[in-house]
Amino acid sequence: MSSSASSLPVEAHITPENGAGRVELPGPIEDLYDGVTLDMKEHMDSQIFITLLRSSMLKWRQQGKKAVWIKLPIGLAHLVNPVVQEGFRYHHAEPDYLMLVCWLPETPDTLPVNASHRVGIGAFVMNNEGEVLVVKEKHGGFRGTGVWKLPTGVVNEREDICAAAIREVKEETGIDVEFVEILAFRQSHQSFFRKSDLFFVCMLKPLHFDIQKQDSQVENAQWMPIGDYMDQPHNREHQLFKYVAEICKARSEREYTGFTAVLTATASGKRTFLYCNSMDFKKL
């Protein structure tokens, strides 16, 4: 953090040389954790911006603020280096902006890191003949291996796990399905760009049985007897895949109960799902 600070108050206006108008920082957005955010939208000269920022930082330190966040859209990328020189660091980036942050107190930095996990789903879909819906991947780690696997995919931003499972099955195989429950999940680390990974095995009910595979991602798709699916060398030789196959088979024989999606709401009123054992939940 630079030790120099402008004597200008945070509310001060600075007139550019061309006299086109006066410039000031956008109004800071305060959060519940004694932090403030500057959501930058309009173009600003870097020297003027840093002068105003230093004055604001001084004021926020005096107020006991803990963190300052600066949200920079791509169009204001020229401000990144000056901001970093003032002691800010990268926190996260999205397609349309970069977020930088600076911890103010002389105490250990307790800011939460950026999103630490990616979330994926695997879809267990069985027809009335005891056959499971499987695909051969055209890309990825299973390309060219001959392994028939469950349809899989990644949960999108602001997408529920149950909705993602329905979407992925439709995208890869053309089959419309209805979500039943989550059978199991696993966590792994150092996966996609060093992030951890959560993978949910979901059971879904097919609403029809006519496969129309997605040619761009799936080499082939079919209904396979569950015994043949389980007996694949890959599933027998790798314990994780063996466990998943056994759980799917046990659920098909009604010897296993997973977690269904119960629609509810957060304290702030946002729609959300609670995944729980429906049989025991009904007893509550």
Steps between C-alpha positions, in 0.01 A plus 500: 500500500641838402580724798415818312150641511332798345365774727185513289185387686317204350218723382736730308454559129794523261470685174681339205728717290252516214239645736242250376362444847572400855600148600436308821504141616170314486317479829649214704272203568531385861459132590414317822865420576636857532613504141436743215479441125570742218303387197681683220295559187612830345841572346743679732856622458732276703677787679174662603363163609801420720491846659137455597556138604783592739282762665213253532726229639619736772142577596399132502795408720393768748147358493630152583407342169661162441507453125470701182378328185537653154297357213654587165325422171718404203474854363683633806789252484744796493429545872616152599871570531460830692261329740740210555776752575280633781502160674199331343503139380292296260206320659306361206410565139185451295449542124410867542697622804797454731464533878791629708515531877714654772497397867530811718563404866840403639360155574502168311298513178175306557336570165335195343671368192329485165261211432692189601296227331360401166179292511423215264228238460474144377157378388371149579199440275334158476218383273228244569717217365771540764731679257708805586559796269870520412720697262846484346677834516650662192731721708664498842670230701273220376549574129607191312485272805184315400351565843123542524428751775212693653419835337694767690541876499571816697241702690465849356502820702164556675385149401365247749660156510171331414448733201855443378451123502183532292671735254810287454301186423293689246805661339701180465230245418180686408314320780260705713527399865357577841729545799458235772783541750870535573651158562850600612768764454878513509753777554843518335773765497749669266264454208390772254745795529607381849140504626338223699218306339164378629328232293139397567361169375133563423219258421249611238188347349471493119182644350567326167766265366596620151868603498616791284865545593691827484759447226731781614581340838376141497640229277214262573210445742288198583294314757719232662403221743616617842698179551700568184560856614633382835717226347704734284872458584530869583223479759641182653857629520436848642351501847317832471323396180429158651332661800291731283384210282410294807304790650307545176417130486393496865271798441346329196416207726357734768769402749639854528350842568652828387417865550204663328465870424267687735414849379548764770641850545798670663469753782505776238215338306701349215365180350722202578495122535575297812622152405400246763376148560135538410386190690637628832417863418130413480517372857616835637 
